[in-house]
Amino acid sequence: MEKLIDQNVHKVFKSWIDKMGKEKVTELLDLLEEFGQKIMNQK
């Protein structure tokens, strides 16, 4: 089951890269990481 989930996640990220380009996807993931860190540290 875990392998299937990993394959599906990989397909989603690959489709993002195909549509948006690697640089844009990297920017998005960096922004999401920063957002998550700031929200998690708001306690």
Protein Blocks (a to p, Z undefined) as FASTA:
>chain_A
ZZmmmmmmmmmmmmmmmmnopklmmmmmmmmmmmmmmmmmmZZ
